[in-house]
Structure formats: C-alpha cells, structure tokens
C-alpha cells in the first residue's frame, strides 16, 4: 500500500551574516595578536641592547688594559735604553758598602706648659 504522506520541506538555512559585534570581536582579536607581536619584538630588542652594552663595556675595559700595557712597555723600553746608555758611560751596580740605611724614630714632643698652667688655661678658655 502506498502511503500518501506529504513531504515536509525543511526551511532553508539563512545565510550567515556577520553582525557588528562579530566585526568588533574580530578586530579586537587582530589587535591583540598585533600587540603580542610588538611586545615580543620589544623584548628581543631589549635583550640585544643589553648584550651590546655588556660587549661595549668589555671592549672599553680591554682598550684600557691595552693602553696601560702599552704605556708600561714604552716606559720599560725607554728605561732600558737609558740604562744601556748609562752603562756605556761607565755605570755599574752599587756594591754593599755603597748602601746606606736610614733609621727614622719618632720624637716625642714635650709640652712647654706645666699642669697648673694647662688647668688654668682650660678655665680661662671656658669663660
């Protein structure tokens, strides 16, 4: 037997249109991703800047040490040439008898005032 039922037509789904709130959320999401990218890039730049500053400080220290060593080298070369010239004129190393020792002793200062004068001057200065 044949049934005579009518087919019920399903309503067509409407085309989905983006609402204003959808546009705002999409723009907000894009802005959020862009801001994260900017912050990440800023962190990388700061890290590289710190490395550069440390390397510059190391370079400056090395330059100072180099200049100091160069100055010492020039001074030693000059002293050696002066010593060679002096030896050419007859300079010799001193012998033991030519050395002198100096003893330094501290001298205690004696007060020119007596105890009674010190006490009297203290009272005078008080008033």
C-alpha positions in Angstrom: 0.0 0.0 0.0 1.1 3.3 -0.8 1.2 5.9 1.7 0.4 9.3 0.7 2.2 11.4 3.1 3.3 14.8 2.2 6.9 15.6 2.5 7.6 18.3 4.9 10.1 20.7 3.4 12.8 21.9 5.7 13.2 25.6 5.8 16.3 26.8 4.1 19.0 28.0 6.4 19.6 31.6 6.2 23.0 32.8 5.0 25.1 33.8 8.0 25.8 37.5 8.0 28.4 38.9 10.4 26.9 41.3 12.9 28.6 44.4 14.3 29.7 42.6 17.5 31.3 39.9 15.3 33.3 42.6 13.5 34.3 44.2 16.8 35.5 40.8 18.2 37.5 40.1 15.0 39.2 43.5 15.1 39.9 43.1 18.8 41.5 39.6 18.2 43.6 41.0 15.4 44.7 44.0 17.6 45.5 41.6 20.4 47.7 39.4 18.2 49.5 42.5 16.8 50.1 43.8 20.3 51.6 40.5 21.4 53.9 40.6 18.4 55.0 44.1 19.2 55.7 43.2 22.9 57.7 40.1 21.8 59.8 42.2 19.4 60.4 44.8 22.1 61.6 42.1 24.5 64.0 40.9 21.8 65.3 44.4 21.1 65.8 45.0 24.8 67.7 41.7 25.2 70.0 42.5 22.2 70.6 46.0 23.6 71.7 44.6 26.9 74.1 42.2 25.2 75.5 45.2 23.1 76.1 47.2 26.3 77.9 44.4 28.0 80.1 43.8 24.9 80.8 47.6 24.8 81.9 47.6 28.4 84.1 44.6 27.9 85.7 46.3 24.9 86.3 49.5 26.8 87.9 47.5 29.6 90.1 45.7 27.1 91.1 49.0 25.5 92.1 50.5 28.9 94.2 47.4 29.7 95.8 47.5 26.3 96.7 51.2 26.7 98.1 50.6 30.2 100.2 47.7 29.0 101.4 49.7 26.0 102.4 52.6 28.3 104.3 50.2 30.6 106.0 48.7 27.5 107.1 52.1 26.2 108.3 53.1 29.7 110.3 49.9 30.1 111.8 50.3 26.6 112.9 53.9 27.5 114.3 52.8 30.8 116.3 50.0 29.2 117.7 52.4 26.6 118.6 54.9 29.3 120.3 52.1 31.3 122.2 50.9 28.3 123.4 54.4 27.6 124.4 54.9 31.2 126.3 51.6 31.3 128.1 52.8 28.1 129.3 55.8 30.2 130.6 53.5 32.9 127.6 53.0 35.3 127.9 49.9 37.5 125.7 48.2 40.1 126.4 49.5 43.6 128.4 47.3 46.0 127.3 46.5 49.5 129.5 49.3 51.1 127.7 51.9 49.0 124.3 51.2 50.5 123.1 53.4 53.4 120.4 52.6 55.8 118.3 55.3 57.5 116.5 54.8 60.7 113.6 57.0 61.4 112.5 57.4 65.0 109.5 59.4 66.3 110.4 62.2 68.5 108.0 62.8 71.4 107.0 66.4 71.7 107.4 67.8 75.1 104.8 70.2 76.5 106.2 73.6 77.4 103.3 74.3 79.8 103.1 72.8 83.3 100.0 71.0 84.6 98.9 74.0 86.6 99.1 76.3 83.5 97.1 73.8 81.5 94.3 73.7 84.1 94.3 77.5 84.4 94.2 78.0 80.6 91.3 75.5 80.4 89.3 77.5 82.9 90.2 80.7 81.1 89.0 79.3 77.8 85.9 78.0 79.5 84.8 81.5 80.3 
